[in-house]
Every structure is written in C-alpha cells, then in structure tokens.
C-alpha cells in the first residue's frame, strides 16, 4: 500500500500540474476566468483522459494476476487512477472556477 499512494499521487499531480499550467497560461493571454477554465480543460482534457484510460487498463490487467497481492495492487491502482481522473477533470475545474487566482 505504500507503493500505491506514491504511484497514484505522482500520476494525479502530473495531470493536475498540466491542467493548472494550461489554465494559468490561458489566463495570462487575457481570457476571462471562466474562459480560462473551459479552455484549459479543452486543451489538456483529452490528453489527461487518454493517459488515465491507458494507465487504468494497465493496472486492471495486473488485477487478473494469479498472485493475490498483485491482483489487489492492480485493482486499487486502477480504481485510484479513475478517481484521480475524476478529480482532475471534474473537481479541479470546479475549484478553479470558484477561486480567483
């Protein structure tokens, strides 16, 4: 479980950094706060989604292992990647739209 937290935090932070960087870049271009949130999701949302789907599938493949520890690792990591994706594409834009940066 110690490995799971470090792996998932790394994946989630990577996607979060990409989304926030895109938001700040668009904001510096003079767009309104709402436009920056929508444009940043449109700009990096597909990449984050493809990355998360690929990783989740990879972890769920590990879940079909005959070794119970690997099976649990794959299931927990796969579900966590999906949770990180939800957080980055649904929760983070909502938080960015509420707080003026």
N, C-alpha and C positions, 0 to 999 in steps of 0.2 A: 504493500500500500504506500510505502514511502516513495517508490518509483512512480506510481500513478500520479500522485499530486504534483511532482516536479515535471512530469511529461505534459500533463494537462495544463498546468499553469504556463508553461512555455508556449504551448500551442495557442491558448487563449490570449496571452499577452501579445503574441506576434500579430494575431488578427486585430486586436484592439489598437495596437500601435499603427497599423496600416490605416484603419478607419479614422482614427483621430488625426493622423498626419494629413490624410486627404481632406478632412474637414477644415483643419487649420490653413492648408494651402488654398482651398477654395475661398475661405473667409478672407484671407489676405488679398485675394483678387477683387474684393469689393462686393461680393454677394451678400445678401441678407442672411441672417442667422438660419432661417428656415430653408432658404435655397441651398445654403452650405451643407446642412444636414442631409437634405434629399439628394443633392449632387454627389456627396461623398459616398452615400450608400449605393447610388447608381454606378459610381466609378469603381469601387472596390468590392461591392457586394457579390458579384459573380465569382471573383477570384476567391473570396472567403468561402463561398458556398462550395465551389469545386474542391478546394483544399479540404474542407471539413467532410464532404462526402467521401473523398478518397481516403482520408485518414480513418473515418468511421468504418468504412468497408474493410480496410486493412486490419483494424483491431477486431472487428467481428469475425474475420477469417481466423484469427488467432483463437477465437472463442470456440471453434469446432475441434480444438485440440483434445486429445485423449488424456492429457495431463490436467488435473483439476485446477492447479494453481494458474496455469496458462489460460485455461478456459475462463476463470474468474477475472484474470487480468484483462483479457480481451473484451469481455462483457462490460466491465466497469469503465475501461478506457473508451470503448465505443459509445457508451451512453454519455460519458463525460464530454466527449468531442461534440456530440449533438447538443448537449446543454451549453457548451461554450459558443457554439454557432448561434443558438437562440439568443444567448446573452449579447453577442456582438452585433447581430443584425436586427434584433427587436428591442432589447433593453437599452443598449448603448445609444442608439439614435434618439430614443425617448428621453434619456437623461441629457443628451447634448441639446435637445430642443428646449428643455426646461431651464437650463443654466446658461447664462450669458458668459461667454469666455472672452 
